[in-house]
Amino acid sequence: MVYFIQAGDRGPIKIGYSKDPMKRMKVLQQSNAKNLSLLGTIEGDKRKEWAIHNFLGFYKMKGEWFKSSEPILRFIYDLVFKSPWARPSY
């Protein structure tokens, strides 16, 4: 699964790959001062994650973290809620 995890209400967004995104978020939470929230997941592998990273490269901060912005959030929303690979988180 490709996951989208946000730090805080308006913080950066981590785009990663994991077989268990909730477990991954719990591990990330241990070293993050801000509360993390899972924005959603889509079916995919490391290639899909890499493709998303490349597509959103302009917004990349460091590693797998991306600036939170309206275009990024809209892109994630469209992927998570409108794509055939979607698995929305509620």
Backbone torsions as a table, in degrees:
resi	resn	phi	psi	omega
1	MET	NA	140.2	170.3
2	VAL	-94.9	128.8	-176.3
3	TYR	-118.2	159.6	178.5
4	PHE	-129.6	111.2	-176.9
5	ILE	-119.1	130.6	-179.3
6	GLN	-110.6	140.0	176.3
7	ALA	-92.9	117.0	-179.3
8	GLY	70.7	-171.0	-177.9
9	ASP	-73.8	-37.2	-176.1
10	ARG	-131.1	18.8	-175.8
11	GLY	-79.4	-177.2	-178.6
12	PRO	-63.4	161.0	-176.7
13	ILE	-119.0	127.3	177.0
14	LYS	-93.6	129.2	176.2
15	ILE	-114.5	115.1	-176.1
16	GLY	-142.3	-175.0	-179.6
17	TYR	-128.0	135.5	177.0
18	SER	-160.7	148.2	173.7
19	LYS	-73.9	-22.0	-179.6
20	ASP	-136.4	84.0	-175.9
21	PRO	-59.4	-34.7	179.5
22	MET	-66.2	-41.8	177.4
23	LYS	-63.7	-41.7	178.2
24	ARG	-61.6	-41.6	179.8
25	MET	-63.2	-39.7	178.7
26	LYS	-62.9	-39.8	177.1
27	VAL	-65.0	-45.5	178.9
28	LEU	-62.8	-35.6	-177.8
29	GLN	-62.6	-31.4	-178.3
30	GLN	-61.2	-27.6	-178.6
31	SER	-115.1	21.2	-179.6
32	ASN	-126.7	126.4	-178.5
33	ALA	-71.7	-26.2	179.7
34	LYS	-90.7	149.3	175.9
35	ASN	-66.9	133.2	178.4
36	LEU	-96.7	146.6	175.6
37	SER	-135.1	140.7	178.6
38	LEU	-84.4	112.7	179.6
39	LEU	-75.1	-29.6	179.4
40	GLY	160.5	174.4	178.1
41	THR	-138.9	158.3	171.4
42	ILE	-135.2	155.2	174.4
43	GLU	-63.3	137.4	178.2
44	GLY	168.3	173.0	-179.0
45	ASP	-125.0	-170.2	-178.7
46	LYS	-62.1	-29.8	177.7
47	ARG	-66.3	-40.9	178.5
48	LYS	-66.9	-41.3	176.6
49	GLU	-58.2	-46.9	-179.7
50	TRP	-60.7	-41.8	179.7
51	ALA	-63.1	-40.8	178.6
52	ILE	-66.3	-43.6	177.3
53	HIS	-56.8	-45.3	180.0
54	ASN	-65.1	-43.0	-179.5
55	PHE	-61.7	-38.1	-177.2
56	LEU	-98.3	16.7	-174.8
57	GLY	-51.7	-33.3	179.5
58	PHE	-58.7	-30.2	-175.5
59	TYR	-96.1	1.3	-176.5
60	LYS	-66.3	134.8	177.2
61	MET	-98.9	-63.4	-178.8
62	LYS	-161.1	135.7	179.4
63	GLY	59.4	-122.6	-179.3
64	GLU	-102.2	15.7	-178.5
65	TRP	-100.3	136.3	-176.7
66	PHE	-125.9	148.1	177.1
67	LYS	-62.1	138.7	173.6
68	SER	-79.6	125.0	179.1
69	SER	-152.5	165.2	-179.9
70	GLU	-57.9	-46.1	179.1
71	PRO	-61.9	-39.0	179.1
72	ILE	-66.0	-48.1	-179.1
73	LEU	-62.5	-39.2	177.9
74	ARG	-65.4	-42.3	177.7
75	PHE	-60.1	-47.2	179.4
76	ILE	-62.9	-45.5	179.4
77	TYR	-57.6	-46.3	-179.9
78	ASP	-62.3	-41.7	178.2
79	LEU	-64.6	-47.7	-172.9
80	VAL	-73.0	-39.7	-173.2
81	PHE	-103.3	-12.5	-176.0
82	LYS	-121.3	-9.0	-176.7
83	SER	-91.5	155.4	178.5
84	PRO	-70.3	-11.2	179.4
85	TRP	-95.8	6.2	-169.7
86	ALA	-71.2	146.3	168.7
87	ARG	-140.3	84.6	-175.1
88	PRO	-63.0	149.6	172.9
89	SER	-105.2	135.5	180.0
90	TYR	-118.0	NA	NA
